[in-house]
Amino acid sequence: MEDLVIRNARIVDGTGAASFFGDVAVKDGVLTQVGGKAGTARREIAADGALVTPGFIDIHTHYDGQVMWDKGLAQSGWHGVTSAVMGNCGVGFAPVRPEHRDRIIDLMEGIEDIPGPSLRAGLPWTWSTFPEFMDVLAAGQYGVDIGAQLPYAVLRTYAMGERGADNQPATSDDIAAMAALVKEGMHAGALGLTMTRSINHRSVDGRNAPGYDVTAEEPLALARAVGETGRGVLGFNLDFDDVDADIALLRRVRRESGRTVWVLVNQQLHIPDRWKAIMAGIERANAEGEPIVAQVAGRPVSILLGLTSSRSPIFEKPSYKAIAHLPLDQRVARLRDPAFRQKILAEQSGYSTEVNKLYGTRFDRMFRLGDPPDYEPLPESSIAAIAAREGRRPEEVAYDMMLERDGRELFFMPAANYASGDASLVMHFLQHPNTVLGLGDGGAHISRICDTSNPTYMLTHWARDRKRGPTIPLEQVVKFQTGDAAAFYGLGDRGVLAVGKKADLNIIDHAALHLHAPEMRYDQPAGAPRLVQRADGYIATILSGVPVHENGEATGDLPGRLIRGAR
């Protein structure tokens, strides 16, 4: 007798092949039948034509801290994720010496917008080395399987102390010590080594991330160390100020390590055509036998602005700062007062940064997100365009719009991949042969970005609902976040529905699949806020044969475990 049989499902197996109908059977956490008519089981679920897919694999998260206090990781589980990879962008929490803990927390807060007070309250620090960190993870039980990567910025600080954190040159002994730590981490089960060399990645005090401007020999030496273990992938964040030089570095890393190499690629608003040179370099590398993979996003990368976000068009106005500490309902009441409205609209903001100035001035790049949310809005629906049609100042339109839905309305402000005013470039990236889907950023940027819902968005917008251009076949959309993701990290035990594979599954009513607007919760350690986003339409998410979510609610079972290395 099987443990579980799902009857009469539309099976999308994660390979990209055409879907088909049949039963899916599970025993002892493994798939025993995919298609056809299965026998009896201790439990049966009538799919009645609903989709059955592999569990989704999110390869770009920052749960390194959150996993210590939030074992369920429901914000990913709500969207069908059964495996999540953290340790991206060169940051994490191991290896870390006790005297460097505050530095590393400040680095994570500065780069990934995870509040320092939450991290200080929630991290138990029962480890120092990376193998010890992995042992702590291995002792836990989770709502998803967790994979960890080795973060270079943290490793450099561990190996070199303050010299490493301050980006002082590494000696040959320093590099040898870091290479030894890399090998130790890879043998402990790290899925890869990640590095940042981006000027945008800074600690909360404005210092560049460790490793930012070091000579190429240092990352190359560590790449060779990864290659010597025969394990894992190598991931990079680069600015591509010199596209040829950065592509040359990636190609050297690939040659000298022999491992899979990936790099984040987005279209930046202020340099909208640079991506073309980057992708041309990646295409040349692949054609010449040095494969490089671009990790890309499934929708425009955006900042969410509003009264429930940490940023808004008025958040640096003096009068708003005076009430910013009040509960939302009290702030809304004050903001609706005509005299207070007039006062704020007349004030000048003393913008603390150029980025913050954008939030109060670029109304041509701000759109009502709405509920259900619209991530591909028309240019004529921008706040600036509405203001022009109505003969009002954009500031007035934004002010009034923020008060909609009792102050819970959010503005969608695309920061990347939307220079053309639509998502055509996102589609181009998704379908490019040298890309992999990522950048969900679960656990990061928690008060202004909410892209953890990408798996649901992929199935709704790209495979069903898009109005402003072509869609993508459902089977391909599923493959992006299952079979492709598993193959990328060498997780051969999951990602496709086949006999003998791990029983990580989603049962989805695709016609009813619906993404809600993000909402703010205050449930992190030290009361810190985070944006979360729910979805309807998931009948069940099953991890290792055990239902972890049914009809959108967690079951309480936590079968998730640490993924130690490739499978």
Residue pairs with C-beta under 8 A, 6 or more apart in sequence:
1 39
1 40
1 41
1 42
2 25
2 26
2 27
2 32
2 33
2 38
2 39
2 40
2 41
2 42
3 26
3 27
3 28
3 41
3 42
3 43
3 545
4 25
4 26
4 27
4 41
4 42
4 43
4 44
4 45
4 503
4 542
4 545
5 23
5 24
5 25
5 26
5 38
5 39
5 40
5 41
5 43
5 44
5 45
6 23
6 24
6 25
6 44
6 45
6 47
6 52
6 505
6 507
7 23
7 38
7 44
7 45
7 46
7 47
7 48
8 21
8 22
8 23
8 46
8 47
8 48
8 49
9 21
9 22
9 23
9 24
9 47
9 49
9 50
9 51
9 52
9 507
10 19
10 20
10 21
10 47
10 49
10 50
10 51
10 52
11 19
11 20
11 21
11 22
11 24
11 34
11 35
11 52
11 497
12 19
12 51
12 52
12 53
12 474
12 475
12 478
13 19
13 34
13 53
13 54
13 496
13 497
13 498
14 53
14 54
14 478
14 479
14 482
14 483
14 486
14 495
14 496
14 497
15 479
15 483
15 496
16 475
16 476
16 479
16 483
17 475
18 475
19 51
19 474
19 475
20 35
21 49
22 34
22 35
22 36
22 37
23 33
23 35
23 36
23 37
23 38
24 31
24 33
24 34
24 35
24 38
24 52
24 497
24 505
25 31
25 32
25 33
25 34
25 38
25 39
25 41
26 32
26 503
26 505
26 542
26 545
27 545
28 545
29 502
29 503
29 544
29 545
29 546
29 559
30 500
30 501
30 502
30 503
30 545
31 497
31 498
31 499
31 500
31 501
31 502
31 503
32 499
33 499
34 497
34 498
34 499
45 507
45 539
45 540
47 507
47 539
50 507
50 508
50 509
50 510
50 539
51 474
51 506
51 507
51 508
51 509
51 510
52 497
52 505
52 506
52 507
52 508
53 80
53 478
53 482
53 497
53 505
53 506
53 508
54 82
54 478
54 482
54 483
54 486
54 494
54 495
54 496
54 497
54 501
54 504
54 505
54 506
55 80
55 81
55 82
55 83
55 482
55 494
55 504
55 505
55 506
55 541
55 542
55 543
56 79
56 80
56 81
56 82
56 83
56 455
56 481
56 482
56 485
56 506
57 81
57 82
57 83
57 84
57 85
57 481
57 482
57 485
57 486
57 489
57 491
57 494
57 495
58 76
58 81
58 83
58 84
58 85
58 438
58 440
58 442
58 452
58 454
58 455
58 481
58 485
59 85
59 295
59 436
59 437
59 438
59 485
59 488
59 489
60 85
60 88
60 295
60 438
60 439
60 440
60 441
60 442
61 76
61 84
61 85
61 86
61 88
61 440
61 441
61 442
61 443
61 444
61 452
62 86
62 88
62 89
62 91
62 108
62 112
62 114
62 441
62 442
62 443
62 444
63 73
63 84
63 86
63 146
63 442
63 443
64 86
64 87
64 91
64 92
64 93
64 108
64 148
64 151
64 443
65 93
65 108
65 114
65 118
65 119
65 122
65 123
65 443
66 73
66 114
66 122
66 443
66 524
67 73
67 86
67 137
67 140
67 142
67 146
67 443
68 122
68 123
68 124
69 122
69 525
71 140
71 141
71 142
71 143
71 558
72 142
72 143
72 548
72 554
72 558
73 81
73 84
73 142
73 143
73 144
73 442
73 560
74 143
74 549
74 554
75 442
75 452
75 530
75 532
75 533
76 84
76 143
76 144
76 440
76 442
76 452
77 143
77 144
77 541
77 548
77 549
77 554
78 453
78 533
78 534
78 535
78 538
78 549
78 552
79 452
79 453
79 454
79 455
79 456
79 535
79 538
80 455
80 456
80 506
80 508
80 538
80 541
81 144
81 442
81 455
82 144
82 145
82 494
82 504
82 505
82 506
82 541
82 542
82 543
82 548
82 560
83 144
83 145
83 146
83 147
83 486
83 491
83 494
83 504
83 563
84 144
84 145
84 146
84 147
84 442
85 147
85 148
85 149
85 191
85 489
86 92
86 146
86 147
86 148
86 149
86 443
87 148
87 149
87 150
87 151
87 190
87 191
87 192
87 194
88 149
88 194
88 235
89 111
89 112
89 151
89 194
89 196
89 201
89 237
90 151
90 152
90 153
90 154
90 194
90 195
90 196
90 201
90 209
90 211
90 237
91 104
91 107
91 108
91 111
91 112
91 151
91 153
91 154
91 196
91 201
91 209
92 108
92 148
92 149
92 150
92 151
92 154
93 104
93 108
93 123
93 133
93 154
94 127
94 128
94 129
94 130
94 132
94 133
94 134
94 151
94 154
95 128
95 129
95 130
95 133
95 154
95 155
95 158
95 181
95 185
96 104
96 125
96 127
96 128
96 154
96 157
96 158
97 128
97 158
97 161
98 125
98 128
100 157
100 158
100 161
100 165
101 123
101 125
102 120
103 157
103 165
103 203
104 154
104 157
105 116
105 119
105 120
105 123
106 116
106 203
106 204
106 205
107 153
107 154
107 203
107 204
107 209
107 210
108 114
108 119
109 115
109 116
109 119
109 203
109 204
110 201
110 202
110 203
110 204
110 205
110 206
111 196
111 201
111 202
111 203
111 209
112 441
112 443
112 444
112 445
113 444
113 445
113 446
113 447
113 448
113 449
114 443
114 444
114 446
115 446
115 447
115 524
115 526
115 528
116 204
117 525
117 526
117 528
118 524
118 525
118 526
118 528
119 525
120 526
121 525
121 526
122 524
122 525
122 526
124 136
126 132
126 136
127 133
127 135
127 136
129 184
130 150
130 155
130 181
130 184
130 185
130 188
130 190
131 184
131 185
131 188
133 148
134 148
134 188
134 189
134 190
134 562
134 564
137 146
137 148
137 562
138 561
138 562
138 564
140 146
140 562
141 558
141 559
141 560
141 561
142 558
142 560
142 561
143 543
143 548
143 549
143 554
143 558
143 560
144 543
144 548
144 560
145 504
145 543
145 544
145 560
145 561
145 562
145 563
146 560
146 561
146 562
146 563
147 191
147 489
147 491
147 562
147 563
148 189
148 190
148 191
148 562
149 190
149 191
149 192
149 193
149 194
149 232
149 235
150 182
150 185
150 186
150 190
150 192
150 193
150 194
151 194
152 193
152 194
152 195
152 196
152 210
152 211
152 219
152 222
153 195
153 196
153 201
153 209
153 210
153 211
154 210
155 178
155 181
155 182
155 185
156 164
156 165
156 170
156 178
156 210
156 211
157 164
157 165
157 210
158 164
158 181
159 174
159 177
159 178
159 181
160 168
160 170
160 174
160 177
160 178
163 174
164 170
164 174
164 210
165 207
165 210
166 207
166 210
167 208
167 210
167 211
167 212
167 213
167 214
169 214
169 215
170 178
170 214
170 218
175 217
175 218
175 221
175 222
178 218
178 221
178 222
178 225
179 221
179 222
179 224
179 225
180 225
182 193
182 222
182 225
182 226
182 229
183 225
183 228
183 229
185 193
186 193
186 225
186 226
186 229
186 231
186 232
186 565
187 229
187 231
188 564
189 562
189 563
189 564
189 565
190 231
190 232
190 565
191 232
191 233
191 489
191 563
191 565
191 566
192 226
192 232
192 233
192 234
192 235
192 489
193 222
193 223
193 226
193 232
193 233
193 234
193 235
194 234
194 235
194 236
194 237
195 211
195 219
195 222
195 234
195 235
195 236
195 237
196 209
196 211
196 212
196 236
196 237
197 211
197 212
197 213
197 219
197 236
197 237
197 238
197 239
198 209
198 212
198 237
198 238
198 239
199 208
199 212
199 239
200 239
201 208
201 209
201 212
201 237
202 208
202 209
203 209
211 218
211 219
216 249
216 252
219 249
219 253
220 249
220 252
220 253
220 256
223 234
223 253
223 256
223 257
223 259
224 256
224 257
226 232
226 234
226 257
226 259
227 256
227 257
227 258
227 259
231 565
231 566
232 259
232 565
232 566
233 259
233 260
233 261
233 262
233 488
233 489
234 253
234 257
234 259
234 260
234 261
234 262
235 261
235 262
235 263
235 264
235 295
236 250
236 253
236 261
236 262
236 263
236 264
237 263
237 264
238 246
238 249
238 250
238 263
238 264
239 246
240 246
240 274
240 277
240 278
243 274
243 277
243 278
243 281
244 281
246 263
247 278
247 281
247 282
247 284
247 285
247 292
250 261
250 263
250 285
250 292
251 285
251 290
251 292
253 261
254 261
254 285
254 290
254 291
254 292
255 290
260 291
260 293
260 488
261 291
261 292
261 293
262 292
262 293
262 294
262 295
262 436
262 488
263 282
263 292
263 293
263 294
263 295
264 294
264 295
264 438
264 439
265 275
265 278
265 279
265 282
265 294
265 295
265 296
265 429
265 435
266 275
266 296
266 297
266 301
266 416
266 417
266 439
267 274
267 275
267 416
267 417
267 418
267 419
267 425
268 274
268 275
268 416
269 365
269 414
269 415
269 416
269 418
269 419
272 419
272 420
275 425
278 294
279 294
279 432
279 434
282 292
282 293
282 294
282 434
283 434
285 291
285 292
286 292
286 433
286 434
291 434
292 434
293 434
293 435
293 436
293 488
294 429
294 432
294 434
294 435
294 436
295 435
295 436
295 437
295 438
295 439
296 426
296 429
296 430
296 432
296 435
296 436
296 437
296 438
296 439
297 416
297 417
297 426
297 429
297 437
297 438
297 439
297 451
297 454
298 426
298 430
298 437
298 439
298 440
298 454
298 457
298 458
298 462
298 480
299 375
299 376
299 417
299 423
299 426
299 451
299 454
299 457
299 461
300 375
300 376
300 414
300 415
300 416
300 417
300 418
300 423
300 426
301 414
301 415
301 416
301 417
301 439
301 449
301 451
302 375
302 412
302 413
302 414
302 415
302 418
302 449
302 451
303 311
303 359
303 413
303 415
303 448
303 449
304 369
304 410
304 411
304 412
304 413
304 448
304 449
304 450
304 518
304 531
305 311
305 312
305 313
305 359
305 366
305 410
305 411
305 413
305 448
306 312
306 402
306 407
306 408
306 409
306 410
306 411
307 328
307 331
307 332
307 335
307 402
307 403
307 407
307 408
308 328
308 407
308 408
308 410
308 519
308 520
308 529
308 531
309 410
309 447
309 448
309 520
309 531
310 447
310 448
310 529
311 356
311 359
311 447
311 448
312 320
312 359
312 402
312 411
313 359
313 360
313 363
313 366
313 395
313 398
313 399
313 402
313 411
314 320
314 344
314 349
314 360
314 398
314 399
314 402
315 321
315 324
315 356
315 359
316 349
316 350
316 351
316 352
316 356
316 360
317 344
317 347
317 349
318 347
318 350
319 340
319 343
319 344
319 347
320 344
323 330
323 331
323 334
324 331
326 334
328 406
328 407
328 408
329 406
329 407
331 407
332 403
332 406
332 407
334 340
335 341
335 344
335 399
335 402
335 403
335 407
336 403
341 399
344 399
345 393
345 395
345 396
345 399
349 357
349 360
351 357
351 360
358 365
358 413
359 413
362 413
363 382
363 383
363 384
363 387
363 394
363 395
363 397
363 398
364 382
364 383
364 384
364 385
365 382
365 413
365 414
366 382
366 383
366 384
366 398
366 411
366 412
366 413
367 374
367 377
367 381
367 382
367 383
367 411
367 412
367 413
368 374
368 377
368 381
368 383
368 401
368 404
368 409
368 411
368 412
369 375
369 409
369 410
369 411
369 412
369 517
369 518
370 409
370 517
371 405
371 516
371 517
372 514
372 515
372 516
372 517
373 412
373 515
373 516
373 517
373 518
374 412
375 412
375 423
375 457
375 461
376 422
376 423
376 461
376 466
376 467
376 468
377 412
378 421
378 468
379 385
379 421
383 394
383 397
383 398
383 401
383 411
384 394
386 397
387 393
387 394
387 396
387 397
390 397
398 411
401 409
401 411
402 409
402 411
403 409
408 517
408 519
410 517
410 518
417 423
417 425
417 426
417 429
418 425
419 425
422 468
422 469
423 466
423 468
423 469
424 469
427 462
427 469
427 470
427 472
429 435
430 437
430 462
430 472
430 480
431 472
431 476
436 484
436 485
436 488
437 454
437 458
437 480
437 481
437 484
437 485
439 451
439 454
440 451
440 452
440 454
440 455
441 449
441 451
441 452
442 452
443 452
446 524
446 528
446 529
446 530
446 531
447 520
447 528
447 529
447 530
447 531
448 531
449 531
450 518
450 531
450 532
450 533
452 532
452 533
453 515
453 518
453 533
453 535
455 481
456 513
456 515
456 535
456 537
457 515
458 477
458 480
458 481
459 474
459 477
459 478
459 508
459 510
459 513
460 513
460 514
460 515
462 471
462 472
462 477
463 471
463 472
463 473
463 474
463 477
463 510
464 471
464 474
464 510
464 513
465 471
474 510
482 495
482 496
483 495
483 496
484 495
485 491
485 495
486 492
486 494
486 495
486 496
487 495
489 566
490 566
490 567
491 563
491 566
491 567
492 566
492 567
493 501
493 502
493 567
494 501
494 502
494 504
494 567
495 501
497 505
502 544
503 542
503 544
503 545
504 542
504 543
504 544
505 540
505 541
505 542
506 538
506 540
506 541
506 542
507 538
507 539
507 540
507 541
507 542
508 537
508 538
508 539
509 537
509 538
509 539
510 537
511 537
512 536
512 537
513 535
513 536
513 537
513 538
514 535
514 536
514 537
515 533
515 535
516 533
516 534
516 535
516 536
517 533
518 531
518 532
518 533
519 531
519 532
519 533
519 534
520 529
520 530
520 531
520 532
521 529
521 530
521 531
521 532
522 528
522 529
523 530
524 530
534 552
535 552
536 552
538 549
538 551
538 552
539 550
539 551
540 547
540 549
540 550
540 551
541 547
541 548
541 549
542 548
543 559
543 560
544 559
544 560
544 561
545 559
546 555
546 557
546 559
547 555
547 557
548 554
548 555
548 557
548 558
548 559
548 560
549 555
